[in-house]
């Protein structure tokens, strides 16, 4: 096996490998859109190879694996430069896959660290245990999860409650959610998530909501807003742009109402509504380092990607 920098001549073979890995995940997670994404992968890989940070593994002149990435990214999970390899940005054939993954990362990491890139993030399919184990042994830990559910999931059924009002609010009323939005920010800043975020004012909140073309659903008890969920048509990876899928991009309920079933009912209310609009699936991305999110979302949604992160000790180049 030999390694060389990835270039435009490798794109079609690399895209075929990426598509094969996606198909494997589709065979487990049936909610994922079954589409031929090869042309899309070719286009996205073309956008990534210009940074000269990717490599391919060749066996008898045939590509058996590859890894490329977006970056360098300034202040990536800290104060150092980083790279991110999305689920379509790497892959390996099934035969000897564990060894290929490990050696690909060894080759790529050498390039990255030599250029002062110390924060490495790689998204892998949740049911590709070989990839997960390989990156874990190479010093990575999980940080984020993408998950999906069908709108026909019987575990998420809406039940009307006499003292609780669920409704979708229009964009001109989102100031009523601002306190909840900022409570989510504060929650994510605390242990063990420790995400350095900024509080929203109403101007910033409106600007973000319009940019996302967000929709908001709320739970109310006797006129008091106790929780919200925000959805949008796009998401964190190519599957989220499917016409039949909406994606949750914000969610919070006050701590005293957690574990009561109220938030599940809010999600069920939202799903009931989007089902009537013709949507087939609902996706969500969340931090695996947020135990509240892990506990809730994995009850009802099936994970299909894990984002793995490794931070290199920058003193290696001193």
C-alpha positions in Angstrom: 0.0 0.0 0.0 1.3 3.4 -1.0 0.0 6.9 -0.2 -0.1 10.1 -2.2 -1.8 13.5 -2.0 -5.3 13.4 -3.2 -6.0 15.2 -6.5 -8.7 15.7 -9.1 -7.8 12.4 -10.7 -8.8 10.5 -7.6 -12.3 12.1 -7.1 -14.5 9.6 -9.0 -13.0 6.6 -7.2 -13.1 8.3 -3.9 -16.7 9.3 -4.4 -17.6 5.6 -5.1 -16.0 4.5 -1.9 -17.9 7.3 0.0 -21.2 6.2 -1.6 -20.6 2.6 -0.7 -20.1 3.5 3.0 -23.3 5.6 2.9 -25.2 2.7 1.5 -24.0 0.5 4.3 -25.4 3.0 6.8 -28.7 3.2 4.9 -29.0 -0.6 5.2 -29.1 -0.1 9.0 -30.8 3.3 9.4 -33.8 2.9 7.0 -35.0 6.5 7.5 -32.0 7.9 5.6 -32.7 9.0 2.0 -31.7 6.3 -0.5 -30.3 8.3 -3.3 -27.3 8.1 -5.6 -25.2 10.9 -4.2 -22.1 10.2 -6.3 -22.2 13.3 -8.4 -22.8 15.4 -5.2 -19.8 13.7 -3.6 -17.7 14.4 -6.6 -18.6 18.1 -6.4 -18.0 18.3 -2.6 -14.7 16.5 -2.8 -13.6 18.8 -5.6 -14.2 21.7 -3.2 -12.0 20.1 -0.5 -8.9 18.9 -2.3 -7.6 22.4 -3.1 -6.1 22.8 0.4 -3.6 20.0 -0.3 -4.4 18.3 3.1 -5.8 15.0 1.9 -4.3 11.7 1.0 -5.3 8.5 -0.8 -4.2 4.9 -0.2 -3.4 2.9 -3.3 -3.0 -0.8 -3.7 -1.9 -1.9 -7.2 -2.8 1.5 -8.5 -6.4 1.2 -7.2 -7.7 3.5 -4.5 -8.6 1.5 -1.4 -9.1 4.5 0.9 -8.9 8.2 1.2 -9.3 11.1 3.6 -9.6 14.8 2.9 -11.0 17.7 4.8 -12.2 21.3 5.2 -9.6 23.7 6.6 -7.4 25.0 8.0 -10.1 26.4 10.3 -9.1 29.1 12.7 -9.9 28.7 16.4 -11.4 25.3 15.9 -12.6 23.9 19.3 -10.0 26.1 20.9 -7.4 28.6 20.0 -5.6 26.4 17.4 -6.1 25.7 13.7 -8.2 22.6 12.9 -9.6 20.5 10.1 -12.9 18.7 9.6 -13.4 15.6 7.5 -17.2 15.1 7.0 -18.8 11.7 6.4 -18.3 12.1 2.6 -14.7 13.2 3.1 -13.1 9.9 3.8 -13.7 6.1 3.4 -12.2 2.7 2.8 -13.1 -0.5 1.1 -14.3 -3.3 3.3 -11.3 -5.5 3.0 -8.7 -4.7 5.6 -10.7 -1.5 6.5 -9.3 -1.1 10.0 -5.7 -1.0 8.8 -6.5 1.4 6.0 -8.3 3.8 8.3 -5.4 3.8 10.7 -2.8 4.3 8.1 -4.7 7.0 6.3 -5.0 9.0 9.5 -1.3 8.5 10.2 -0.4 9.9 6.8 -2.9 12.8 7.0 -2.1 13.7 10.6 1.5 14.1 9.7 0.6 16.7 7.1 -1.7 18.5 9.4 0.6 18.7 12.4 3.5 19.8 10.2 1.4 22.7 9.1 0.4 23.6 12.7 -3.1 22.1 12.5 -3.7 20.6 16.0 -7.5 20.1 16.2 -8.7 17.2 14.1 -12.4 16.4 13.7 -13.7 13.5 11.6 -17.4 12.4 11.2 -18.0 8.7 10.9 -21.2 6.6 10.4 -22.6 5.5 13.7 -22.8 1.9 12.6 -19.4 1.7 11.1 -17.8 0.2 14.2 -14.5 -0.5 12.5 -14.1 3.2 11.8 -15.2 4.2 15.3 -12.7 1.8 16.9 -9.9 2.9 14.7 -10.3 6.6 15.5 -10.8 5.8 19.2 -7.5 4.0 19.3 -5.9 6.9 17.5 -6.9 9.2 20.4 -10.3 10.6 19.3 -13.3 11.1 21.4 -17.0 11.6 20.5 -18.4 15.1 20.5 -21.5 15.4 18.2 -24.3 13.1 16.9 -26.6 13.3 14.0 -29.8 11.3 14.4 -33.1 10.8 12.5 -36.6 9.5 13.0 -39.6 8.8 10.9 -42.7 10.9 11.3 -44.5 7.6 11.8 -42.5 6.7 14.9 -45.1 5.3 17.3 -42.9 6.2 20.3 -43.5 9.9 19.5 -47.3 10.2 19.6 -49.0 13.5 20.6 -51.4 13.5 23.5 -53.3 16.7 24.3 -53.1 17.9 27.9 -55.8 20.1 29.4 -53.4 22.5 31.1 -50.7 22.6 28.3 -50.9 24.5 25.0 -48.7 23.5 22.1 -48.5 25.9 19.1 -46.3 27.2 16.3 -45.5 30.8 16.7 -44.9 33.3 13.9 -41.6 34.9 13.3 -42.9 38.3 14.5 -43.4 36.7 18.0 -40.0 35.1 18.5 -39.0 37.6 21.2 -41.1 35.5 23.5 -38.6 32.7 23.1 -35.5 34.8 23.8 -35.2 33.9 27.4 -35.4 30.2 26.6 -32.8 30.6 23.8 -30.4 32.2 26.3 -31.1 29.5 28.9 -29.9 27.0 26.3 -26.7 29.0 25.8 -26.1 29.0 29.5 -26.8 25.3 29.8 -24.3 24.5 27.1 -21.6 26.7 28.8 -21.9 24.6 32.0 -20.2 21.3 32.9 -19.7 18.9 31.2 -20.3 20.6 27.9 -18.2 23.7 28.4 -19.2 25.4 25.0 -18.1 29.1 25.0 -21.1 30.7 23.4 -22.6 34.2 23.4 -26.0 35.3 24.7 -28.5 36.5 22.1 -30.1 39.9 22.0 -33.3 40.2 20.0 -31.6 41.6 16.9 -29.1 38.8 16.7 -31.8 36.2 17.4 -34.0 37.6 14.6 -31.1 37.7 12.2 -30.1 34.1 12.9 -33.8 32.9 12.6 -34.3 34.7 9.3 -31.1 33.3 7.9 -32.1 29.8 8.9 -35.7 30.3 7.8 -36.5 28.8 11.2 -39.9 27.7 12.5 -40.6 27.6 16.2 -43.0 25.4 18.3 -43.7 26.1 21.9 -45.1 24.5 25.0 -47.1 26.8 27.4 -48.6 26.2 30.8 -51.2 28.8 31.9 -49.7 31.3 29.5 -46.1 30.7 30.5 -43.6 29.5 27.9 -41.8 26.5 29.3 -40.0 25.0 26.3 -39.4 25.4 22.5 -38.1 23.5 19.5 -36.7 25.2 16.4 -36.7 23.5 13.0 -35.2 24.3 9.6 -34.9 22.7 6.2 -31.1 22.3 6.2 -28.7 20.6 8.7 -25.2 19.4 9.4 -24.6 17.1 6.4 -25.9 16.3 2.9 -28.7 14.0 4.1 -30.4 16.9 5.9 -31.1 18.7 2.6 -33.5 16.0 1.5 -36.9 17.5 0.6 -38.7 15.0 2.8 -36.7 15.9 6.0 -36.8 18.8 8.5 -34.1 19.3 11.1 -34.2 20.3 14.7 -31.6 23.1 15.3 -32.6 24.3 18.8 -34.4 22.8 21.8 -34.9 23.7 25.4 -37.3 23.2 28.3 -36.9 24.5 31.9 -35.3 22.0 34.2 -38.3 21.6 36.5 -40.3 20.2 33.6 -37.8 17.6 32.4 -38.8 14.0 32.8 -42.5 14.9 32.8 -43.1 13.9 29.2 -44.0 17.5 28.2 -41.0 17.9 26.0 -41.6 14.6 24.2 -45.2 15.8 23.7 -43.9 19.0 22.1 -41.7 17.1 19.7 -44.7 14.9 18.9 -46.8 18.0 18.3 -44.2 19.4 15.9 -43.9 16.0 14.1 -47.6 15.7 13.8 -47.8 19.0 12.0 -44.9 18.4 9.6 -46.3 15.0 8.7 -49.5 16.7 7.5 -47.3 18.9 5.4 -45.8 15.9 3.6 -42.5 15.5 5.4 -41.3 11.9 6.0 -38.5 12.3 8.5 -37.1 14.6 11.2 -33.4 14.9 12.0 -31.5 16.4 14.9 -27.9 17.1 15.8 -26.7 17.4 19.3 -23.6 17.3 21.5 -22.8 13.8 22.8 -21.0 15.6 25.6 -24.4 17.0 26.8 -25.9 14.2 29.0 -29.4 15.7 28.9 -29.4 15.7 25.1 -28.0 12.1 24.9 -30.6 10.8 27.3 -33.5 12.4 25.5 -32.8 12.3 21.8 -31.5 8.7 21.7 -34.8 7.5 23.1 -36.6 8.5 20.0 -34.1 9.1 17.2 -31.6 6.7 15.6 -28.0 8.0 15.4 -26.3 7.8 12.0 -23.2 9.9 12.4 -20.7 10.5 15.2 -18.2 13.4 15.1 -14.9 12.4 16.6 -12.4 15.0 17.8 -8.7 14.8 18.7 -6.6 17.7 20.0 -2.9 17.4 19.5 -0.5 18.9 22.1 0.8 22.0 20.2 4.1 21.7 22.0 5.1 19.0 19.6 6.2 21.7 17.1 8.0 23.9 19.7 
